[in-house]
Amino acid sequence: MPPGFRRHFVCWRPPDRERPAANEVEKTAKIDYNERNNVRTGLIEAPHGEVTFMKVLMLNGSPKPNGNTGLALKEMEKIFAAEGIEVETIVVGNKDIRGCVSCGSCGRLGRCVFDDMVNEIAPKLAECDGLVIASPVYYASANATLIACLDRLFYSNRADLSMKVGASVVVARRGGCSATYDELNKYFTISGMPVASSQYWNSVHGGVPGEASQDAEGMQTMRVLARNMAFLMKSIALGKQEYGLPEKEQHLWTNFV
Ligand SMILES: Cc1cc2nc3c(=O)[nH]c(=O)nc-3n(C[C@H](O)[C@H](O)[C@H](O)COP(=O)(O)O)c2cc1C
């Protein structure tokens, strides 16, 4: 796909997959809606026929790929798969990622001076249509490795993130969820990224790995979040096609003076 293609041209085509079983009422209704509106969820077709799927990038801040945070993300993945949206999950919490040293080299290099996983994630961030940031709660805050990664990723990033949909997910045994949720959402809301929400703040509870699967409400919150995020991503793709991205102003840096 030519660089910048998605920004300029997004064409949707109606579904050619088989109709779902009659008992999948919700799905049928959605497909009927899509057919009427000539929209196929998650599929982008280029003028020359090349077809790609919309993509969600998921960053898992837990050191345990199959821990409770992983379970919450897997619940979302199922919905994205049903929506025809591609998912890439990167486990960040078990990597050796140092914090930002405020050297400013990224302004010159266009990437972080520490050439580690952060620079591998950067092009994936530039390419994705949606970003999920997930973290276990540590002392009522996000995992420190994840924060080191996000600070350097967002600070060194040169791609336009505006109108990529963001969602944060937090997992705790008992407390500190909403503080961590607020912490993670800050990366989206300073970047022009609309934030997808669910039926509750996006938290799941569990202590030992696997326990989160018992949190029925938390898992439902994840499914609803993924559906809402998919809807927002589709809607924004159509909106871009119809109206284009909002006009940009040159950023003024006033340091409160
Ligand atoms: C260093 C550390 C600090 C933690 N702090 C909290 C906390 O503040 N609140 C809480 O409810 N759970 C806390 N926990 C528990 C984890 O959030 C919980 O076990 C979570 O399910 C881990 O997710 P994971 O399996 O994806 O790693 C802490 C765990 C660790 C290792």
The ligand as an ORCA input file, in Angstrom:
! r2SCAN-3c Opt
* xyz 0 1
  C       4.320     -4.553     42.517
  C       2.841     -4.849     42.508
  C       1.970     -3.884     42.962
  C       0.594     -4.125     42.954
  N      -0.259     -3.131     43.352
  C      -1.583     -3.347     43.329
  C      -2.497     -2.299     43.691
  O      -2.128     -1.173     43.965
  N      -3.822     -2.601     43.670
  C      -4.290     -3.844     43.366
  O      -5.479     -4.049     43.422
  N      -3.462     -4.837     42.964
  C      -2.124     -4.621     42.925
  N      -1.281     -5.614     42.501
  C      -1.853     -6.868     41.992
  C      -1.977     -6.901     40.465
  O      -2.515     -5.713     39.955
  C      -2.866     -8.063     40.038
  O      -2.326     -9.269     40.524
  C      -3.065     -8.167     38.547
  O      -4.035     -9.151     38.282
  C      -1.782     -8.538     37.813
  O      -2.053     -8.616     36.433
  P      -1.205     -9.592     35.462
  O      -1.550    -11.010     35.830
  O      -1.643     -9.247     34.087
  O       0.230     -9.269     35.679
  C       0.099     -5.385     42.508
  C       1.004     -6.362     42.071
  C       2.353     -6.099     42.063
  C       3.310     -7.158     41.563
*
